Amino acid sequence: MAKLKLDLHDIYNRGDQIDRALREVMDEAVRRRIPLVEIIPGKGSGQLKKRVLRFLEQKDVRSLYHRVEKDADNFGRIFVHFRWK
C-alpha cells in the first residue's frame, strides 16, 4: 500500500512551515489518491501533536480524509486514512 510520510522533527518550532508542510502532504495525498498519510510530530511535550490534530480538524481539511488514527503503540505518530472510490 502506498503511503506518504511527513516527519515534523526538523521544523517543530516553525509554525508557518508546519502548516505549509501539512497542507502540502494532504494536497499530495488527494492529488495522487494515496490511501494513507503518516505524520510524525514526535513525542516531545505533545504541543506539536495537538497542533497537527487541530489542523486536521479544520473544516476544509476534514472534508479531504476519511479518518484519523492515533498510533496506540507510538504516541508520536498519527495516521490519516483516505477512502478513494
N, C-alpha and C positions, 0 to 999 in steps of 0.2 A: 504494500500500500504506500502510495506517495504521501509524503508529509513535508511541511515546511517547518523550520525551526528558527526561533528568534531568541537569542541569548542576550539579555539586557545587562549583564555584568559590567560591560565596558562603559555604558552610558547611564548607570544607575542614578547619577546625581545631575543629569541634564534633562530637565523636564520637557523642553521643546523637542529634543531629539527622541525621547521616549515615545511621545505621542506620534511623531512622524514615523518612527520605526514600526509602531503598532499598526498605524494606518496603512503603511506600505505592505506589511505582511498579510493583512486582511485583504487588501485590494488584489495582491498577487494570488492569494488562495481563490478568490472569486474568479479572477481572470483565467486561471489555469484549471479551475474546478478541482482543486486539491481537497481531499476529504478531511484532512487533519492538520492543525497548526499546533505546534508545541511551543509554548512561551516559557522562558526560564527567567523569572525575576530574581531567583536566588533566595537564600534563606534569611539573610540579614534581620532587620527589625520588623519586617512584614509590611512596611510602608509602600515599597515598590509593588508588592503583590496586590495590595489594596488599590493602588493607582491603576494597575492593569485591569483589575476586576471592575473598577469604576468606568474605565474606558470602554470595556466590553458591554457595560450596561447602558451606554448611550443609545438612544432610540435608533439612530441611523446605523449604528454598528450592530446593534442587537438584531436588526432585520436581516443581516447577512448570514448568520450562522444558525445552526440547529440547537446546540447545547454546549455548555462549558463544564469541564470535569476537572476538579482539583485532585491531583495525584495523591492517593492515600498513603503511598509509600515514600513520597518525596515532597515535602512541604513546599519546596522551591520550584515547583513545576505545575503548569496549567495547560490543559489540552482544550482546544476549541474544535468542536466537531461540526462539519458541514454536511448537509444532505443534498445531493445533486440528483435530479431526475433525469 
